[in-house]
Amino acid sequence: MSTVNSLYPGARVALLCASSAVPEERLESSLAAVRALGLEPAVYPSCYYVNRHGYFAADDAQRAKDLQDAFSDPTVQGILCIRGGYGAGRLLPLLNWKDIARHPKPLYGYSDVTALHIALTQRCRMVSYHTPMPSTEWYKDTDEFTMTYLRRALFGALSGPMPMGETVETLQGGKAKGALCGGNLSLVCDSLGTPWEIDTRGKILFLEDVGEKTYRIDGMLTQLRNAGKLDDCAGILLGYWTDCEPEYPDRTLTIPQIVEELVLPAGKPTLAGVPCGHSLPTMSLPLGAMAVMDADAKTLEVCV
């Protein structure tokens, strides 16, 4: 893998929307949040609300152009997705992946950005970063745990032990070593059957989601199981399931029950309660980087 990190105080970073539009009132606070971290934002057209196209920040061509241009621009050292939402998957066939691989640089974001993370790590052999985003977390009074991990991701220290706090629970013991992969469960499942299908073979798979009914979580984990992705992986990290409520509370399986029935039979070392995803505090993860997990000791260490 290339591009473990290349940012530094004063670095020029592209700020763009690969998915949904950022509300006009959040753009300035997002720029301020980026500058407060010592970075200089270069604002791309997809950040401006006037360019929105339906539920997208701009049409597919403009959003793809922003991303392609950001990778090609030698004055840009990194790429910050200003928010998630929906739409990054529509860009995948429009991008020149060979050209992107010739201009490696770190990309930051999560949620819908998972589609880009999978493609970058597999097509371009880049490390990319599952991190909070300027218009959804940075503009808030974010906690120190989240900001410590974010700074480490931005400035090259996201290696070694990855403290996860007290919420982590061992579901299946054992140790695993492999590249980190995954992200938002919905987007991971969306990749199946496409040229950008996630490859979990020998990797540590991270999953989280937001706003899905429990039967939908069941269905997506069933799809991953049926596609062999849980059998193929070396270990499993389960993050936040934010606002994932049952449709019919009086007759449902809970998420722990769903995980017990669909995930644990694969026999992989598994940790739940990893503080990462659509809630705070959240850690940042270097997707594509090699890591070692010890599910018995509840530890994760990135090997860079």
Phi, psi and omega per residue, in radians:
M1 nan 2.552 3.093
S2 -1.969 3.014 3.050
T3 0.987 1.141 3.020
V4 -1.234 -0.717 2.987
N5 -3.030 2.617 3.136
S6 -2.529 0.224 -3.103
L7 -1.580 2.809 -3.102
Y8 -2.779 2.782 3.109
P9 -0.972 2.270 -3.107
G10 1.629 -0.098 -3.135
A11 -1.094 2.534 3.089
R12 -1.564 2.194 -3.076
V13 -2.168 2.411 3.056
A14 -1.312 2.338 3.046
L15 -1.987 2.060 -3.055
L16 -2.572 2.894 3.079
C17 -2.005 1.996 3.053
A18 -1.563 -0.121 -2.993
S19 -2.321 -1.971 -3.069
S20 -1.479 2.834 -3.097
A21 -1.264 2.585 3.022
V22 -1.587 2.303 3.097
P23 -0.975 2.464 -3.074
E24 -0.937 -0.685 -3.047
E25 -1.250 -0.190 -3.132
R26 -1.724 -0.172 -3.053
L27 -1.140 -0.855 -3.094
E28 -1.116 -0.700 3.110
S29 -1.172 -0.542 3.087
S30 -1.169 -0.753 3.104
L31 -1.105 -0.705 3.127
A32 -1.114 -0.681 3.131
A33 -1.126 -0.695 3.112
V34 -1.139 -0.790 -3.139
R35 -1.140 -0.587 3.140
A36 -1.110 -0.408 3.087
L37 -1.548 0.085 3.081
G38 1.521 0.285 3.141
L39 -1.910 2.695 3.137
E40 -1.894 1.914 -3.083
P41 -1.356 2.384 2.957
A42 -1.873 1.954 -2.984
V43 -1.518 2.138 -3.127
Y44 -1.651 2.753 -3.019
P45 -0.927 -0.569 -3.093
S46 -1.171 -0.186 3.099
C47 -1.395 -0.305 -3.041
Y48 -1.577 2.193 -3.030
Y49 -1.048 -0.484 -3.128
V50 -1.098 -0.392 -3.115
N51 -1.568 0.042 -3.040
R52 -1.048 2.658 -3.128
H53 -2.334 1.707 -3.061
G54 1.047 -2.193 3.128
Y55 -1.584 0.214 3.095
F56 -1.846 2.741 3.097
A57 -1.152 -0.515 3.066
A58 -2.849 3.066 3.123
D59 -1.203 2.927 -3.049
D60 -0.988 -0.745 -3.080
A61 -1.079 -0.750 -3.119
Q62 -1.206 -0.748 -3.139
R63 -1.142 -0.686 3.087
A64 -1.162 -0.700 3.129
K65 -1.094 -0.754 3.119
D66 -1.002 -0.805 -3.109
L67 -1.161 -0.784 3.133
Q68 -1.089 -0.784 -3.132
D69 -1.114 -0.670 -3.127
A70 -1.116 -0.692 3.085
F71 -1.198 -0.613 -3.054
S72 -1.391 -0.426 -3.055
D73 -1.256 2.014 -3.102
P74 -1.218 -0.236 3.122
T75 -1.516 -0.115 3.129
V76 -1.722 2.192 -3.107
Q77 -1.690 -0.294 -3.138
G78 -2.825 2.936 -3.070
I79 -2.236 2.162 3.105
L80 -1.912 2.057 2.979
C81 -1.345 2.126 -2.993
I82 -1.258 -0.459 3.067
R83 -2.845 3.024 3.072
G84 -1.788 -2.204 -3.113
G85 1.960 -1.950 3.142
Y86 -2.665 2.435 2.970
G87 2.295 -0.226 -3.084
A88 -1.068 -0.599 -3.128
G89 -1.070 -0.471 3.137
R90 -1.213 -0.311 -3.093
L91 -1.483 -0.345 -2.958
L92 -0.970 -0.785 3.137
P93 -1.339 -0.135 -3.106
L94 -1.615 -0.190 -3.026
L95 -1.653 2.547 3.073
N96 -1.587 1.645 -3.027
W97 -1.218 -0.547 3.090
K98 -1.136 -0.705 3.111
D99 -1.189 -0.692 3.086
I100 -1.062 -0.728 3.141
A101 -1.109 -0.455 3.116
R102 -1.370 -0.218 -3.128
H103 -2.251 1.087 -3.039
P104 -1.153 2.384 3.026
K105 -2.779 2.712 -3.057
P106 -1.268 2.469 3.053
L107 -2.080 2.430 -3.028
Y108 -2.164 2.441 3.091
G109 2.694 -3.122 3.110
Y110 -2.725 -2.946 3.126
S111 1.129 -2.068 -3.135
D112 -1.084 -0.384 3.121
V113 -1.149 -0.237 3.075
T114 -0.902 -0.633 3.120
A115 -1.021 -0.698 3.120
L116 -1.289 -0.681 3.121
H117 -1.014 -0.802 -3.119
I118 -1.066 -0.793 -3.121
A119 -1.167 -0.731 -3.110
L120 -1.145 -0.732 -3.112
T121 -1.261 -0.568 -3.075
Q122 -1.621 -0.736 -3.116
R123 -1.405 -0.638 -2.990
C124 -1.975 -0.070 3.133
R125 0.951 0.751 3.082
M126 -1.802 2.631 2.865
V127 -1.485 2.253 3.050
S128 -2.238 2.884 -2.821
Y129 -2.099 2.125 3.041
H130 -1.422 1.728 -3.024
T131 -2.399 2.843 2.951
P132 -1.032 2.883 -3.058
M133 -2.199 2.653 -2.972
P134 -1.018 -0.626 -3.058
S135 -1.632 -0.093 -3.105
T136 -2.031 -0.450 3.089
E137 -2.233 -0.762 -2.992
W138 -1.100 -0.551 -3.072
Y139 -1.331 -0.186 3.094
K140 -1.508 3.038 3.032
D141 -1.435 1.339 -2.963
T142 -1.312 2.582 -3.082
D143 -1.234 2.827 -3.040
E144 -1.230 -0.589 3.076
F145 -0.988 -0.875 -3.132
T146 -1.085 -0.801 -3.078
M147 -1.233 -0.561 3.085
T148 -1.099 -0.812 3.109
Y149 -1.137 -0.686 3.141
L150 -1.095 -0.795 3.112
R151 -1.065 -0.691 3.102
R152 -1.097 -0.707 3.128
A153 -1.157 -0.693 -3.094
L154 -1.274 -0.690 -2.931
F155 -1.969 0.379 2.844
G156 1.555 0.359 3.135
A157 -2.076 0.380 -3.124
L158 -1.509 1.128 3.117
S159 -2.525 2.915 -3.096
G160 1.401 -2.779 -3.108
P161 -1.074 2.505 -3.137
M162 -2.086 1.505 -3.119
P163 -1.018 2.377 -3.054
M164 -2.095 -0.009 3.092
G165 1.430 -2.797 -2.952
E166 -1.697 -0.047 -3.025
T167 -1.515 -0.175 -3.022
V168 -1.305 2.414 -3.093
E169 -2.269 2.340 3.071
T170 -1.415 2.078 3.060
L171 -1.731 -0.563 3.111
Q172 -2.529 2.147 -3.089
G173 -1.305 3.001 3.098
G174 2.120 3.033 3.140
K175 -2.059 2.653 3.107
A176 -2.576 2.548 3.050
K177 -2.285 2.341 3.115
G178 3.037 3.010 3.087
A179 -1.219 2.459 3.054
L180 -1.269 2.431 3.096
C181 -2.598 2.966 3.054
G182 1.882 -2.538 -3.048
G183 2.380 -2.293 -3.109
N184 -1.239 2.204 -3.056
L185 -1.006 -0.751 -3.125
S186 -1.030 -0.758 -3.113
L187 -1.278 -0.609 3.051
V188 -1.036 -0.800 3.118
C189 -1.156 -0.633 3.109
D190 -1.061 -0.441 -3.111
S191 -1.301 -0.361 -3.047
L192 -1.117 2.386 3.122
G193 1.386 0.160 3.118
T194 -2.028 2.945 3.072
P195 -1.116 -0.228 -3.125
W196 -1.886 0.460 -3.118
E197 -1.034 2.362 -3.128
I198 -1.115 2.403 3.082
D199 -1.896 1.931 -3.099
T200 -1.750 0.070 -3.023
R201 -1.053 2.059 3.102
G202 1.223 0.264 -3.071
K203 -1.921 2.886 3.035
I204 -1.682 2.039 -3.002
L205 -1.683 2.139 3.075
F206 -1.835 2.377 -3.129
L207 -2.417 2.474 3.034
E208 -2.718 2.918 3.057
D209 -2.841 3.004 -3.090
V210 -2.509 2.482 2.977
G211 1.131 0.456 3.110
E212 -1.916 2.434 3.027
K213 -1.143 2.697 -3.076
T214 -1.084 -0.574 3.119
Y215 -1.176 -0.476 3.086
R216 -1.255 -0.698 3.048
I217 -1.053 -0.760 3.086
D218 -0.997 -0.839 -3.095
G219 -1.110 -0.700 -3.115
M220 -1.264 -0.691 3.073
L221 -1.168 -0.606 3.036
T222 -1.068 -0.736 3.127
Q223 -1.094 -0.759 3.102
L224 -1.109 -0.744 3.106
R225 -1.077 -0.820 -3.098
N226 -1.158 -0.464 3.109
A227 -1.459 -0.019 3.103
G228 1.440 0.116 -3.040
K229 -1.253 -0.511 3.109
L230 -1.368 -0.624 3.062
D231 -1.193 -0.561 -3.071
D232 -1.315 -0.528 -2.999
C233 -1.328 2.889 3.142
A234 -1.622 -0.539 -3.123
G235 -2.806 2.900 -3.028
I236 -2.355 2.295 3.030
L237 -2.023 2.193 3.140
L238 -1.957 2.124 -3.081
G239 -1.685 -2.528 -3.108
Y240 -1.271 2.502 2.925
W241 -2.024 1.398 -2.967
T242 -1.412 2.218 3.135
D243 0.949 0.608 3.081
C244 -1.717 1.487 -3.018
E245 -1.801 2.685 3.098
P246 -1.227 2.546 3.079
E247 -1.253 -0.673 3.119
Y248 -2.202 1.580 -3.032
P249 -0.984 -0.456 -3.085
D250 -1.414 -0.190 3.084
R251 -2.574 1.483 -3.098
T252 -2.627 2.848 2.868
L253 -1.680 2.483 3.045
T254 -1.374 2.862 3.111
I255 -1.077 -0.737 3.046
P256 -1.000 -0.663 3.100
Q257 -1.171 -0.718 3.128
I258 -1.077 -0.776 3.125
V259 -1.101 -0.725 3.135
E260 -1.065 -0.684 -3.058
E261 -1.458 -0.506 -3.020
L262 -1.911 -0.570 -3.028
V263 -1.689 -0.831 -3.021
L264 -1.154 -0.502 3.090
P265 -1.052 -0.301 3.076
A266 -1.208 -0.302 3.064
G267 1.283 0.409 -3.109
K268 -1.649 2.566 2.995
P269 -0.929 2.228 -3.003
T270 -2.397 2.255 3.025
L271 -2.022 2.369 3.036
A272 -1.993 2.894 3.128
G273 1.299 0.334 3.085
V274 -1.161 2.198 -3.051
P275 -1.344 1.359 -3.103
C276 -2.697 2.327 3.115
G277 2.379 -2.524 -3.039
H278 -1.518 0.925 3.077
S279 -2.860 2.964 3.112
L280 -2.138 2.532 0.008
P281 -1.300 2.745 3.112
T282 -2.403 2.414 3.052
M283 -1.505 2.897 3.033
S284 -1.877 2.582 -3.102
L285 -2.231 2.348 3.090
P286 -1.540 1.622 -3.092
L287 -1.207 2.325 -3.059
G288 1.726 -0.318 3.111
A289 -1.412 2.586 3.075
M290 -1.263 2.459 -3.131
A291 -2.529 2.777 3.066
V292 -2.143 2.215 3.039
M293 -2.004 2.456 3.034
D294 -2.105 1.765 -3.046
A295 -1.195 -0.501 3.118
D296 -1.224 -0.735 3.137
A297 -1.491 -0.110 -3.124
K298 1.032 0.802 -3.118
T299 -2.163 2.674 3.042
L300 -2.394 2.289 3.122
E301 -2.305 2.273 3.119
V302 -1.605 2.308 -3.091
C303 -1.853 1.815 -3.134
V304 -2.052 nan nan
